[in-house]
Amino acid sequence: MNGVWNSRWFTLFGFLLVGVAITVIAARFAGPPPIETDILQSLPGDGGDRIIAAAIHQAGAAASNRLTLAVLGGDETTRAEAARDLTQRLTRTGLFTSVIDEGRGLASWLFANRSEILCPADQRLLAAGQGDKIAREALVRTLTPGAPLSGGLLTRDPLLLSYRLGQCLLPSPPDTRGQAAIVAGRLTASPYRMDVQDAIVDAVDDWRNTWTDKGLTLDRSGAVFHAHAGAVRAKTEISIIGGAGTAAIVILFWAIFGRARSPLLAVTTVLSGLSGGLAAALIVFEIVHVMALVFGAALTGIAADYAVHFMMTGFSAPGEPGRTRLRQILRPLSVSLITSVSGFLAILLFSIPVMGQIAVFAAGGLVTAWIFAVSVLPVLDRPPKAPTRAATALARFAERLLHPKQSGWPLVLCAVVVLAVYAAGFARLTFLDDVHAFQKPPADLKTEEDRIGTLTGFRPSTTFLLSSGTTYDAAREAEERALAEIAAPDGMGDGATLAVSQFDPSAEARARNEALLRSALLEPHLASHSAALGLEPGNPYQRSDGGDSTEDATATLPEPLSGLHGVVDGTHYLIAPLKPDVAARLLGGEAARGPDLGPDVEVIDPAERYSQVMREYRRLATLALLVAAGVCGLVLLVAYRTVKALRILLPPVLAVAGATALLGVAGVPFSFFSAAALLIVLGTGIDFAVFQWENSHRFDRWVLAAVVLAATTSMLSMGLLGISTTYPVRAFGITVAMGVALSMILSSLARDGIEGKRNGS
């Protein structure tokens, strides 16, 4: 085996591995950036029900694609001109469809199906035998200047049924002419793609450059703007966290080793780890979340540990060749790698996309950094001939901190204090599972959205009605029954902002509507109405093909209706976004999920669902910690072949408990992300404990100095995550930083009592 480490081919392999990683990254970034910014990717992929999971994802996508902008200021003519210009700019991106174009598609659908769809109000009129009222209204509208239909269209729909349907089913645009001009529509690509964000934001910024000087301002509402703001914040955080972490490493290494080569090699090791981690994530995942990159920036401190441990051997074995020095630490370095990677990979137990990306990123990065450290550093590192003052001071401090002289009462006193802190912390510990707290919206966007909501009178609700069935028609029937149950007491409206069954009724409803129209309106009134208009006699509402208009309807539904239908495992489901007041009424318990809605219908509040799952995942994290500890214990038994080696687990386990208690003392809520961070504390804590265990047999204060320096770089890099504005990142970083500090301090408990000959004194 020693021949492998001494081989020049192994050194070449280290360089080639980093080169391949850089090539993979360059190839993936040659096209659109494979980066996404959807905060929902930090949430569980499902809550145990595949249909609900798919519906929540689909409903979220449909809602996030909506875009509304309000042009304010100036006079009405100027606002209208500016709104047309903004619509044109957005349309030219190829990523935007205006609500006007979308409305045309819905209107065409209504015209094609006008003889088989009825609004609730018209159903009541016809059922009461008042078809003559519909005919009279059609005649008045037709003869009034500016009639809604004329010419050829009038001959095909003389009773203006499609017009009535449009008035009933298509939302009327708010009259904001005296205050603002509204531009609304839908994005045709995910708003969480960075190239989509850049294109839309650039179009808006260009518009502002043209119209702001004319006294106009613009309010924005849409997920794309929130995602862009989050991406900008993430880029800033990556720069600050990665830059500050790297700067700290450079300063520390320069001070400790006294030469430029050492920080250069340390930074190179870190960059190799970052390259390997990002390449691994890009190979495994089609697209990587920006949050994974933020965590990756914090990998600097952990990846630097391998360089720290190797370079410190230059002080304990001065003059020795690099590969000879490597053999002194190869076993603990390898055990540390395996246990640390095990801690990260334990995150894969949770079906949360972004956490899986972080696990793969970190594991790939640490493996790459380890290979680079053991293959390249022994060749390139040239340690100083004598320790610097900073290195000597660090070694003395490390010896006092990590190898204290044993004494009775001070240890008892420390134990009492620690127990008191643990007890107080766990007593004050609070929990956070509410997904609304994970990322606060920027204040300016929140203000703009509130103004748009006031102008338009529309405030979106994420709650929706989920109807399912073994066939598309069965799902429509279930949705129709449920919407009838939750209709407003006065019979006006059915509670949904948009529903497939409103525009595409079930086969039974279509037949019922067609029969009612024929018997109560067409047969008694169509002939006389057509004669009054001078039209040829006949029935333009008779389907010429005699077929079923529901045949293959899912393939022809216009947007946005097509986005409200899905199929999972052969089960069809429909999504009907609910009006805010109706959602509040249903979730308040008056008519929520029960026999009135039927067995195939459920009211879904995605935020509450996610919160429930996050609460359950937080509980499962305890099990994941136990599993990870068990895996690490097996690794230790295999590596050292003695039960005594399990003592190595004591410091990290105590550190995990201590970090949790300190969160309670500091008043920081404990969440799933805190629990996931404890998996990392376990892995890095074993790193320090392994070197303490190894050092029991051959005491070397430079080993202790390496532990302190490694912990310091990790605390700096992970602790910097605490400045993030995104709660998951902040909670993760704070927990890891505190856990690493405790792991370092408690690592002396891993010593097995064997006192080897002191070396390097």
N, C-alpha and C positions, 0 to 999 in steps of 0.2 A: 504493500500500500504506500509505503514511503516513496517508492519510485514514481507513483502518480503525482504526489505533491512536488517532487523535485523535477518533474518533466517540463521541458520548455513547451511541449504541446499543451500542457494544462494551462500555462500562462497565455498561450495563444488562444486557447478556448475561452478564457475570461474576456479577452479583447473582442473576440468574434461574437460572443453572446451579447455584449453591449451593442456592438455594431448591428446585429440582427434586430435588436429591440428598437434602435433608432430608425432603421429602415422600415420596420412595421409602422411606427408612428408617422413617419414622413408619408408613407403610402396611403394611410387612412386619412391623413389631413390634406391630401392632394385635392380632394373634392370638397363637398360641403362638410363643415366640421362635425364629426360624429359625437357631438355634445348636446345634451338636453338639460333643461332647467326646471322641469315640472316637479314641484315640491311634493306632489302626491306620490312620486316614485319612492319617497322615503317611508311610505306607508305599506302595510301588508298587501300582498297581491290578492288575497281572498280571505273571506271570513268563514270558510268551510262550505259555502254554497257556490258552485261554479256559475249558476245562472245569475245570482245576485252580484257576484264579483264582476261578471261580464257586463251586466246592466249598469252597475255603478261606474265602471270604466267608460262605457259608451256614453252614458248620460253626462259624465264629466267632460268628455271630448266634445260633445255637441254644445255644451254650455260654454266651454273655454274658447270655442271657435267664433263666438259672437263678438262683434265689434260695434261700438256706438261712439260717435264723436259729436260734439255740439260746438258749432261756430257761434261765437258771442261777439257783441259789439257792433259798431257801424250801423248803417241803415239796412232795411230789409232787402233791398236790391243788391247791395254789396255782399251781404251774408249769403244770399242765394247764389251769386256768382262764385263766391269763395267755396261754397259747399260743392258746387259742380266741379270746380277745379280739384278739390280734395278727392272727390270720388274718382275722377279721371286718373289722378296720380296713384291712388291705391289700386285701381283696376290695372294700370300699366305694369304693376309688379307681377301680375299673373297669379297672385295669391289671394285676391279679394273678389267676392261676388256681392254686389249691392243688394239691399233688401228689395229694391225695385225689380231687378232681374229675377230674384228669388220669388217675388210675388207673381210675376208673369207665369212662372212655371206652375205655381199653385192654382192660379186662375185658369190656365189651360186644362189642368186636371179637373177642376170643378165643372168646366164647360163640357168636357168629355163625359162626365158622370152625372150630369145635372138631373137626369130623370130617375136616379136611384139614391140620391142623398137628400135628406130633409133636415132643416134646423128644428130644434125643439119647439120654437114658437109657431112655425108653419105646420108642424105635426098637430099641434093643438087646434089650429084654425081648421085644418082639413078634417080632423076627427069630429069637430063640432059642426061640420057641414057649411063652413064659411069660405069655400073656395072662390066664391064670387068676389070676396074682398081682395084676394091675391090678383085676380084678373083685372079688377078695377084699378088697383095700384099700378099694375103693369101698363095699362092703357094710358093712365095719366103721365107716367114717367116717359113713355114712348112719344107722346104728343107734346111733351114739354121741351123747349129748346135745350140742346145739350144732352139729348137722350143717351143713356148708358150703352145702348146697342142700336145699330142702324144698318141699312143695306142688307148685304148677304147674311150678316150675323143675326139680324132681326128675323129673317125668314127661318133660321135654324133654331131660334129661341124666342119666339114671339111673346111668351109669358115672362120673360126676363128671369128665369129660374136661376141661371148661373150668377146673375147680378145679385139676387137675393142671397144666394149661398155665400158670395163674396162678402156682402155686408155683414153676414152672420158669423162666418168662420175666420175670415181674414181680419186681423187686428187693424183697427183704424189708426192711422198715424196721428200722434198728438198734434194739436194745433199750437205750435210754438213760434209762429211767424213773427209775432211781436217781440219775441225775446231771443230766439236762436234759430239756426238752420241745422237740422239733424242729418248726419250721415251715418247710415247703419248698414250692416251686412254681415257676411260670413267669410272666414278665412278658409281656403281650400287646402291648407296644409297645417300641420301641428304648430300651434303658437309657441311651443317649447323648443322648437328647433332654432338654433342661434342664427342661422342664415335667414329664416323667416322673420325673426325679430328685427334683425338689422335692416332688411328690406322695408318693412312696414314703418319702423321708427325713422329711417332715412327719408321716406316719402313724407311723413308728417313733419319732420324737421325742415325739409325743403319747402313745404307749404308755408310753414311759419316764417321762414326767411322772406317769402314773397308777400305775405299778408299781414304780418305783425305791424309793420310800419303804417298800414292803412287803418290801424285802430282795432284790429280783430284779435281775439284770443281763442284758444281751443281747449275744451275739456275732453278728457279721454276716459273710456270705460272698456275694459277688455283684458282677458288673461295675458295677451301678448305683451301689454305694457308692464304688467306686474312681473312677468317672466323676464323681460329685458332688464327691468330694475334689479331683479334678483341676480341676473347674470353679471351685471356691472358690479354689484356688491361682491359677488363671488370672485370676480377677477381682481378686485381691489384686495380682498382678503387673501387670495392666493399670493399676490405680490407681497403683501405685508408679512403674512405668516411664513411663506417660503423664504422671502428675503431676510427677515429678521432672524429666522432659525439658522439660515446659512451664515449670516454675519456673526451670530453668536458662536457658531462652530469655528469660524475662521479666527475670531479673537481668542477664544479659549485655546485652540490648538497652537496658535502662534505664541501665546503666553507660556503654555506648558512646555512645548517642544523647542521654542526659540529659533525656529527657522521657517522659511516660506514653503519649503517642500511639504511639511507635515499638514498644514491646513489645505494645501492644494490637493494632496492625496485624499484627505478626509472628504473634501467637497466632491472630488471625482467619484469616490465611493458612494456618496449620497446620490449624485446625479445618475450613476449607473443603476442604483436601486430604483430611483424614480422612473428611469427609462424602462427598466424591466417590468416594473409594476404597471405602468400605463400600457405598455405593449401587451402584457398578459390580459389586461382588462379589455383592450380593443380586439384581441383575438377571440376571447370567450364571448364578449357581448357586442352586438351590432352597434349600439350607441351607449355612451358612458355619461352618467349624470355629473353635473358640475360639482355637486357635493363630494363626489368621490375624488375629484381633483383637489378640493380643499383639504380633505383628509390626506391625500397624497403629499401635499405640500408639508404637512406635519410629519410625514415619514422621515424627514431629514434627520431628526434627533435619534430615532431608533436605528436607522441604517448606519449612522455614524458609529454606533456601538462597536461594530466589528473592527473598524479602523482604530478605535480607542484601545480595545484590548490588545490588538497586535502591536501598535506603536509603543505601548507601555512596556512591552517585553524588551525594548531597546535599552531601558534603564536597568532592568533586572538582569539582563544578560548582555552587557555591552561588548561590542566587538564580534558577537556571534552572527553568522550568516542568517539572512532572513528566513530561509526555510527551516533552519534549525530552531529558530525562535518560534516559528509557527507550530512545531510539534509540541511545544510546551502548553499551548492553549487550544490545540485543535479539537480535543475531545469536549471540553466545556463549551467551546464556541459552537460545535456541532449540536450538542444537546440543547444549548440556548436557542439555536435556529429552529430545531424541531418543535420545541415547546412553544416558542413564540408564534410560529406558523400555525400550530394546532390551536392556539388561542384565537387567532384571526379566523381560521377556517370554521371554528365552532359557530361563527355568526351565520354560516350558511344553513344552520338549522332553522332559521327564520326565513319565510318566503317573502322577503322584502327586497325588491330589485336593487335599490341603491346600496343596501347593506351587503348584498351579495357581491356587488361591484367593488365595494371597499375591501371585502375579504380577499377577493382575487387580486386586487391591486396591491394590497399590503403583502400577501403571501408571495406573489411574484416578485415584488420589489425586494423583500428581505432575502429571498433565495438568490436573486441576481447580485445584490450587494454582498452577500456572504461569499459567493463564488468569486466575485471580483477581489474581495479582500484576501482570500486564501490563495488565489492564483497570481494576482498582479502585485499586491503590496509587498510580498516577500522579495520581489525582484527590484522594485522601485524605491522602497523605503530605505533611507540612510539615517539612522538615529544619531543624535548629537553624542559627542564623546563623554559628556558629563551632564547630569541633570541640571536644569535651570533652577533659579530661585523659586519660580512659581511652581515647578514640578515638585521640588522638595517640600515646599509649604503645603501643597496639595496632599502629598504622601503623609505628612505628619498629621494633618487634619483628618484624613481618611482613617489613619490608624487609631486616633482617639475616638472617632465616631463609630467605626465599624468593628473595632477590636478593643472595646473598653476593658479596663482592669476589673475583674469580678470583685464585687463587694456586696455584702448582705443587705444592709438597710437601704442603700440607694436604689438597688434593684427592686426591692419591695415597694418603695415609694413610687418609683416609675410605674410599676405594675398597677398600683392603686389609682394613679392619675389616669393611666390609659383606660382602665376599666370604667372609671367615672365618665371619661369623655365618650367612650363607646355607649354607655348606658344613656347619657344625656342626648347623644346624637340620634340613637334609635328611637328614643321617646319623642323627639321633635320632628322626626322624618315625615315628610309629606310626599304625596304622589301626584304626578301630572300625566294624564292620558288624553286630555282634550286636544284634538288635532288643530283646533283654531289657534292655539297658542304657539304652534310650531314655527310660524313665520308671519310676523306682523306686516300688513301692507304699508307701503310708503305713505306718509301723511298727505303728500300732495295728490297722489292718485286717489286716495280715499275721499278727499275733499271734492275732487272733480267728479268722481262717481256719484257722490251724494247729490251734487248739483244736477247731474244728468237725470238721476232718479226723480228729483223734484220737478224737473222740466217735463219729462215724459210721463210721469205718473207710473212708471214701471220699475219695480224692484225685483230682481231675479230671486228665485228660490231654488235651492239644490234638491229639495224633497220631490220625489216623483212616485207615481203609481206604477207598479210593476205587475203586468198581467201575463200569464203564460198558458200554454196549451200544447197538446201534441201536434196540432197543425196551426198554420197561420190563421185560419178561420176560427179555430177554437180560441185562440188568444184574443182575437178581435171581439168575439162574443163575451169573453170574460171582462174585457175592458169596457164594453158597452154597459154591461150590468153594473159594474162598479161605478162608472161615471154617473149613471142614473141614480145610484144610491147617495152619492155625495153632492148631488146638485143642490144649489142654493135653495133655501125654503121657498123663495118666491118663484122658483122655476126658471129663473134667468141665469143661464150659464151652467156649465157642468163642472166647474172647478179646475179644469186643466187649461194651461196656456196654449197647449198644442197636443193633439192626440191623433194617432193614425186612424182610429175608428170613426173620428169625426169626418174625415175626408174619404176614407175607404171603409165603409161599413161592412159588417159580416154578410155572408150570402143571405142569411135569413132576414137581416135588417134591410138589405137591398130589395129583396122581393117584397117585403112589407111596405117599404117606402114607394116602390114602383106601383104597387096595387092601390095604395092610398091616393097617390097622385092621379092615377088613371080614373079611379071611380069618383073622386071628389073634386077634381079640377079639369082634367083633360076632356073627359067624355061630356060633361055638362057645359063647359065654357070655352074650349079651344076653338071650335068651329065659329062661334059668334064673334070671338075675339079676333080671329084671323080675318073674318069678313070685315070687321070694323076697321082694320088696318089695311084692307085691300090686298091681302095675301092670298095665295093659292090655297085651297082647302087641302087638308092632309094632316098627318101627325109627324112633325119633325122630331118628336121625342122617342119614336119607335126605333129600337136598335136595329140597324140594317143587317148586321151579321147574325142576329139572334143568339149570340154567344153570351157567356158569363163574363162580365167585366172584371170579375175578381181573378180570372185565370192569370197565373203568373204575375199577380199584381205587385209582388215584392220586387220584381225586376224593373218595374216601370214607375214606381212611386217617385215623385220629384223630391228634391231636397227642400226643406229639411226633414220631410217625413221618412225618407229611406234611412236616415240615421237613428230613427226611433224603433227599429226592428232588428232583431238578432236571433240567432239559432245556436244553442249549446246542447251537444249530445242528443240531437234530434228534437229538442224542445224549443218551440218558438216563444219568444217573449216580446212584449211591447212596453215602451217607456212613455209615460205621459207626465211631463213636468207640471207640477201643481202650482196654483196661485198661492202667494204667501199666506193670505188669510185662511185659505182652505187647508193648507199644510199645517198651520198652527192649530186649527180646529181639530184636525185628525190626530195629530201627534199629542194633542192635549187630552186625548182619551175618549172624546165623544163618539167617534166612529172608527177609531183606528183598528186595523187588522182584526177582523172577526168574521162571524158568519154572514153579516150584512154585505160584506165585500166579496164573499165567496172564497172557496179554498184555493183558487188559482190566482188570487190578487193579494198584493201586499203593499203597504205604504213604506217607502224606503227613505230614510234620512241618512245619506252617505256619511256625514260628519259623525253622527252618533254610532253608526256601524263601525267606522274606523276606530273611534274611541274605545268601543267595546273590545275590538280585536287587539288594540294596543295594550289595553289593560290585561288581557289574557296573555299576550306575548311577554309582558313584563313579569308575569308569574312564571311563565315557562323559562325565562332567562335563568332563574335559580337552578332549574334542572340542567340547563346548558352548562352552567358553571360546574356543576357536579360531574357532568360527562367530560368536560374539558380537563378537570382536575384528575379524573380517573385515567384519561388518555395520557396525560403528562406523567402520572404515577407509573404507568406501564413502561413509558419511555425511560424513566429513571431506573426502574428495576432491570430493564434490559441492558442499559448502558453501564450500570455499576454493579449489578449482580449481587446486591445485598439489600435487605429490608431497611437497613439504616439509611439508605439513600432517600427514603420517603421523607426524611427530615427536611429535605430541600423544599418540600411543599409547605412547610409551616409558615415561613415568612410571607409568601404571596397570599396564602389563605387569610392570614391575619390582616394583611394589607387590604384585601378585598373588603373585609368586614370594616376595617378602619376608614377606608374611603367612603363607604356608605354612611358610616356614623358622622363623618365630617360634613357630608352634604346636609345632614340634619342639623348639625351645629351651625353651619353657615346659612341655613334657611333656603338652600337650593333644592327644589323639588326633585324627587327621584322618578325617572321615567324609564321606558324601554331602552332609550339610548344610553342612559346611565348604566343600566344593567349590561348592555352590550359592551360598554367601555370596560367593565370589570373583567370581561374575558381577556382584554388586552393587558390589564393589570396583572392578571394571573400569569400570562405568558412572559411579560417582561420581568415580573418579579422572580420567576424561576431563573431567568438569566443571571440576576445578581446572586441569588442563592446558590446556583451551581458553582460560580466562581468562589464563593465563600467556602463551600464544601470542599472543593479542590484545594483551596488554600489552607485548609486545616492540616493537610498532610505535609505541606512544604510552605511554611509561612513566607509570604512575600508582600511587603507593604505596597509594592507597585500594583499588585493585583487589586488591593483595596482602593488605591488611587484611581485605577481604571474603572472600578464600579462607581465611584463618586462622579467621575467625569462623564461616564456613560449616562448615569441617572440625570445629571445636570443638563446634558444636551436633550435628553428625552423630555424632561420637565419643561424646558424652554420651548421646544417645538410644539408639544402637545398642549402646554399651558396657553400658548398663543391662540389656540382655537377658542379660548374663552372670550376673545374679543369679537367673535363672529356675531352677526345680527340674526343668524338662523339658529333657533333653539337646539335642534338635534346636534349640530356641530358644536355649539357652545357647551352643552351638557356633556357630550362625549369628551371634549378636551379637558374640562375642569375635573371630571372624574378620573381620567387617566393621569393627569398631572399630580393630583393628590395621592393616587394609588402608587405611582412610581416613587414619589418621595417616601411614602411609608415602606415600600418594598426595599428601598435602599437602606433605610434606618434599621429595619427589622432583619435584614439579610444575615446579620451575625448569628441569629438563632439557628441557622443552617449548619453551623460548625458542629462537627461531631465530637469535639472534645480532645481530639488528637492534636497535640501541639508540635508541629514540625520545627525544624531548625530555621531560625529567622534568617531571612535572606534579603539582600538589598537594603540593609540598614544603613 
